């Protein structure tokens, strides 16, 4: 190995039944998961992500979107949050994973569930991107399978998370959590040192970027009793890390005229981890915001199709104000995927292919079949 320097049901105490492993093998799961602002944090991450994709990369660097450059305020906003957007998603994924411990006997079922939830809708949206966006923006894929097997567009997150569940998830389940702390220490070191895999296969070049935040989320959840007993100290450390990471990034801005866009360094680790932990300790669990976080995976998968369309329509209508684009594009990038989710959720085939969700009546049919053969 060569190294180089989301169910539509909100997670709450009513929706999650956590059966922790024995205390000798791993810390007990949190007793009151409803206190964790999972959907609030996820909703904020969604708003930040969609608005960023409306803005796009720096126009001076060939990025797509509105092409705004420094010193426009939107450029500062978009680049400053590079170290927060996807780390928040990975941290939340780690917390949710830890809330539902899996016994070794359930490993196969767990992996098949992740494959269905991430890979099936991923294949659907990859196909849509290759056909719709490719033909419209000249991004035709020479080999169709490249989109599924290699780092492609914004969907690298799906690929990396699937690899994380297969690799770490398998080890974690088979060892009943004993691998968490050494894996977390190694992941944090890799991120701080800028180590990465030299491979685009399943976006492995982003593996060390997300693994640290995912494992930090797992540890934050599994060690909740300790976190709550030392809440003040944990929060102080998180805020100090956030402040240090921000100060380092402001120094880069002062020296270069732009925020750092490097994701694998100590500055990114401090800002991303500090923000993630502080968000979970400071933000309230807002029930009125839970509905948005519940659609986060669908929004992530399909928002780019709608934000791109909105941008083209607005430009065609003579509307070139970046602020108008951000407001309208973000609103459509969130609302239209939600509408797609609600529509797809009504039919068995689209529920699977578009959303990656199981047939809601499958359990009832299995139970009826079991009764009939009894």
N, C-alpha and C positions, 0 to 999 in steps of 0.2 A: 504494500500500500504506500503510495507516495503522497505526502502531504506538503502543501505549499502555504510560506508566510504571506359539518358541522350539523339531530331530530328536530323538528319544528316545535317541540314541546320545551318550554323553558325549564332549566334545571332548578329545582327547588326542593324543599323538604317534602312536598306533596308528590313530586314526580320522580324522586330518586330514592331507592331503597338501597342503602349501603351496608353490605355485609363484609366487615373488615377481616383481614387475615388475623391469625392469632397474634397476640402482643409480642410474642417471642420472635416473630418473623418480620413484622413491619408495624409502624405506628398505627394506632386506631384511626379510622376515618373520622372526619369532623362530625360532631354530634348534631350540628344544626347548619346544614348546607344552605338553608334559606338566608342565612346571614351574609353569605358571600355574594357580592354584587356581580355575579357572572354575566347576566344579561345586560346590565347597565354598561359594564366595561366592553362587552361585545358590541353593543349598539354604538358606542362611541368609536370603537375601532372601525366599524362599518362606515360611519359618517366620514371619518378621516380618509379611509381607503377610497371611497367613491369620489369624494371631492378631489383627491390627489389625481385620480385617473381622468377626471375632467380637465384639470390643469395640465397634466402631462409633464414630461421631462423638460429640461432646460432647452429652449428653442435653439440656443447657440450650439447645443451638442447633438442636434438631430433628433431630439425627443419628439414624440407625438403629443397631440393635445392642443392647447391654446398657444404654445410657443412663447409664453411669457418668460422674460429673463430678469436678472438683477438689474435695477433695484426695485422691481415691482414687489409689493407686499405679498402677493400670492406665491411668488418664487421663494421668498423667505419661509412662508408657511409650509409649502410643499417639501422643501429640502430639510427644514429643521425636524420634521416628523418622520424622516427616513428611518431613524433608529427606534421609532415607537410603533409604527403601523403593524408590521408583520410580527414583531416580538410580542405585541399584545395578543394577537390571534394565537400564537404558539403557546403563550403562557396560559390563556384561557383553555386551550385544548388540553394542556397538562392537568389543569385543575379538574376539568370534567372527566378526564380519564381516571384520575385518582379517586374521584367520588364513587366510581363503580368498579370495585375490585373484581378481578376475574380469577377464578380457580384454574389450576393447570388443566383440569379435565375439560374446561370450556375454551381452551386456547384456539382450537380449530374454528369453533363457532364465532369467536371474537374476531379472528382474522378475516373470515368470510364476510362478517358484518361490515368491517372497515372497507373491504374490497368493494362491496356493494354500494356503500354510502359514498365513497370517494371516487372509485374508478369508473363505475357505470355512468353517473352523470358527467364525469370528466370526459369520457369518450364521446358523449352526446355534444357537449359544448365545444370540444376540440373540432368535431366535424363541422359544427356551425361556424366556428371561427375560420376554419380553412376554406369553407365555401363562401360565406358571406363577406367576412373581412378580407380574406385573401383576394377574392376577385375584385373587391371594391378598392382596396388600397395597394394592390400589387404585391401582396405577401403570399403568393402561391407557394405551397410546400412541394418541393420536388418529389420527395418520397413521403406519401401520406402517413406512414407509420412513424415518421420522425416526431410528429406532434404528440404521440402517445408515449414514446420511449425516451425522448430527450427534453431538456429545458425548452419550454415553448411559451412565449408571451407571458401573461400574468399568472399562468396556471402551474408554475413551478411549485407553488405552495402545496397544491394537492399531491403532487408527486413526492415531494419531500416528506410530507406528513404520512403518506402511505408507507414509505421506507422506514420512517421512525417507528410506526406501529409494528411493522414486521420485525425490525431488528431489536430495538429496545423493548417494545411491548412483549415480545417472545421471551427475552431474557428476564424481564421483570416478573412476568407471570410464573415462569418455571422456577425462579429463585425466590418467589414470594416476597419480592421487594428488596431483597438484600443487595441488589446491584445498584440501587438508586444513588446512594451517596458517592461511591467511587465513580460512577458514570457522570454524576453532576460535576464533581471536581474536575474530571478530564474534559468535559464539555466546556466548562467555564474557562479553563486554561486554553483550550483550542480556539475559542472565540477571541479571547484577549490577545493571543499571540498571532492571530490571523491565519491559522491553519485551515486548509480546505482540501477537498479531494479534487484532483485534476480530471474531472469527468462530468459530462453533461447528461449522461445516462440517468434517467429519472431525477434529473436536477440534483445529482449528488454534490455538485459544487456549492450548493446552498445548505447541505446537510448540517454542517457544523454551525451555521448561522442560526438555524431554528432549534437545534437540539438543546442548546443551553437554556433557552427560554422555556421550552417544553418541560424539561426536567426541573427547572426552578418552580414552575407551576405545580408539578407533581409534589415536590417537597413542601411547598407552601401549603398545599391541601392536606397532605398526610401528617404534617407536623403542626396542624392547627392548634391543638392544646398548648403546645410550647409557644407558638406564635402569639396566641392570645395572652398567655401569662407574661410574655416579654414584649407585649404590643408596643409600648413606648420605645423600647430599644430598637426593635425591628423597624419601626417607622422612622426613627432617627437615622438609622443606617441607610434605609432606602432613600430618604430625602437627601442625605449627604452624597450618596452615589449619583442621584439625579443631578444635584447641583454641580458636582465635579464633572460629570459628563457634559452638562450644558456649558460650563465654563471652558472646557477644553474645545468644544465646538465653536464657541464664540471667539476663542483665540484663533482658530482656523479661519473663521470669517474675517477677522481683523487682518490676518496675514495674506489671505488669498482673494478676499472679496466675495467668497461663497462659502456656504456651509459644507462640511465634509459629507460626501456621499458614500464613504467606505463603511461597510457593514461589519467587517471583521477586524476589530481593534478594541483596545481598552476603552476608548471614549464611547464607542457604540454600546459596549457591554454595560458600562456604568449608567448611561442614559436610559437604555432599554430596560434593564433589570430594575433600576430604581423606580422608573415610572410605573412598571407593571405591578410591583409590590405595593407602592404607595397608592395606586389606584384602587387596589383591592382592600386596603386598610382605611382609606379616606372616603371613597364614594359610597353613597347609600344604595340599598337595593330598591330601585324604583320600579314598582310593579307596572306603572303606566308605560315604561320604556321596554318592558320585557317582550312585548309583541314584536318589536323590531329586531332584537337580538335573536329571537326564535327563527327568523328567516335569514340569518346571516350567511349560511352556506349558499343558499339559492341566490342571494344578492351578490355574493362574491363571484359565483360562477357566471352569471348572466348580465351583470351590470354593464360590462364593457360594450356589449352589443347595443345597448340603449343609449349610453353616454356618447358613443361615437356617432350614432344616428342623430341624436339631439344636436350635437355640435355642427354637423353638416347642414341640418335644417335651419338652425339659427344663422349660420353664416350665409346661407342662400337667401334668408329673409332680410339680410342687411344688418343683423344684430351682431356687433363685434365687440361689445363690452365684455371684458373678462369676468367681471362681477356677475353680470346677467347670465353668462354661460355657466358659471359655477353654481349659482342658485338653481337655475332651471335644470342643468345637467345632473346635479346631485339629486334633486327631487325626483326626476324621471329615472335615474339610475337606481334609486331605491324603490320607488312605488311600482314601476313596471315589472321588475323581477318578483315582487310580492304578488302582483296580479297573476303572473305566470305560475307561481307556486300554488296559489289557490285554485287555479284552473286545472293544473296538472294533478293536483291532489285528489281530484274527483274521479279519476280513471286509473284502473289498475296498471296498465302498461305505461302511461305517462308518469305515474307516480314512481315507477321503478326507473325508467330511462332518463327522465328529466330531473327527478329529485333524489334518486337512489334510496327510496324508502320501500319498506316491505309492504305487501298487501295487508291492509288493515284487518281483513276478514280471514287471513290465513290461520290464525290461532283458533278462531271459532270453527273453521272447517276441520282442522286437525282434531279438535276436541269432539266434534260431532262424529268424525270417522272412528275415533277411539271408542265412543259409546256404542256405535253401531256394530263394532266387532267384538264388544265385550260380552 
